Amino acid sequence: MDWTSSLYGLAGGVLIGLSAVWLMATLGRIAGISGILSALVLERPKGDTAWRLTFLVGLISGPLLLIALDGSLGNVAGEPGAVIGAPAGGVGLMLIAGLLVGVGTGIGSGCTSGHGVCGLSRLSPRSMAATLTFLITGIVTVYVVRHLLGGGA
């Protein structure tokens, strides 16, 4: 077992938790990515734009910084110099999958970060139901793809 990758994951989880607590404590807002992005793009709230943009820039700049540093820090791709890998189904499929995720977050009234990190910590029954749905759907999907369709690793 590679303890370095586990420690990076642990550190990332702690940072996500701390940022969610900080956002709730300072602004009274939930750190759900879909809510932050959709409010910024669709609602354009006055006086509420700066922190949303800062949050999203930070979300995107972290991985870009790692790539700029040759991708070695926190690289879990399995090969030196590799960055997780190209999408298995191509860019078109990745765009369709991203669109479906966006539709799903709209239907579920939030995403895994909003429900799983912030909602569960507030003991929200709706977030518990949503998070269980995410997990069960993921487990079923992996089982179907790997064992019934014969794909995957």
N, C-alpha and C positions, 0 to 999 in steps of 0.2 A: 504494500500500500504506500502511495506517495503522500506523506504527511504534509509536504509543502503545499500541495493543491488544497488539502483539507483546511490548512491554516488560512490560506487565502480566502477560501469560502467562508470560514468562520469570521474572519476580519470583515469581509464584505457584508455579511449578515448583521454584524454588530453595527457597522456604519449605516446600513439601511434602517435598522431599528432606531438608532440615535437620531438620524435625520427625520424620521417620522415623528418621534417624540418632540424634537425641536420645533418642527413645523406646527404641530398641534399646540405646543406650549406658547409659542410666540405669536402665531397668527390664528390659532383656532381652526386650522384647516387639516383635512385628511390628505395624506401623501399618496393618493391614488392617481397613477399616471393618466388613465383614460379621462378622469374628471378634470385634471389639470389641463390636459391638452384640449379636450372638447370645449371647456369654458373659454380657453384662450382663443380658439379658432371660431367657434360658433357664437358665443355670447359676448365676447370682448368686453369684460367688465371694467368699468372705469376705476382707476386706483388699485386694481388688482392684477395688473399685467406684469409688473416688474418681477415679482417673486416667481410667477409662473414661468416667465422666460428664463430667469436665472436657474430655476430648477431643471428645465429641459436642456439648457445649454450644458449644465453640469452633467446631466445624464448622458449626453452625447459626447462631451469632451473627454470623459474618462477613458473610454475605449480608444478614441482617436489618439490620446496621449500615449497609451500603451503601444499602439501600432507605431507611433513615431519613435518610441524607445526600443524599436526592433521587435516588439511583441514577446520578449522573453519574460517579462515580469507578469506572473499570473497566467502564463500560457498553459492551457489544458488540452491543446490540440494533439499532444502525443509526439510531435516532431519539432525539433528545434527550428525556429524561424517560421513555422506554420501558424496561422491565425484561425483556429477552430476548423476552418475548411470551407470550401465553396458549398452553396446550397445544393443538395442532392438532386432536386428536381428542376433546377434552373431558376433564373430570375423571375420569369413569368409566373411560375407556380408559387414562388415566394411572395410575389405581390398579391396574388389571389388569396394566399393563406393569411397575409397581413390584413387584407380587407375583411376576411371572415372573422378574424380576431376582433377587429374594430366593431363589426356588427354584433358579435357576441358580447362585447363589453357594454354595448348599448342595451341589449336585451337583458343582460344580467345586472344592469345598473352599477357597473363597476368592473374592475379588473382584479387580477390576483394580488397586486400590491395594495389596492384599496381594501379589498375584502380580507385577504389572507394575512396581511401584516397589521393593518390599522383596525379593521373591523373585529378580528378575533381578539385583539388586545383590549378592545372596548366591550367584549362579551356580547357582540351583536348577533342575535339569532339569525337574521337575514344573511350576515356575512358567514356564519357557520354553515348554513345551507349552501351558499354559493361556493365556498371553499371545498366542501365535501363533493359538490358537483364537479368542480374543476379536477379534483384528485381522481375521482371515480372515472370520469371521462378519459383522463390521461392514461390510467391503468388499463382500461378497456381498449383504448386505441393502440397502445403498445402491444397488448396481447394479440389483438386482431392482426396487426401488421407483421409482427414477428412469427406468430405461431399458425395463423390461419392463411395468411397471404404469402408467408415465407420470405418476407423482406427484412430489412434492418440488420443490425449487428448480432 
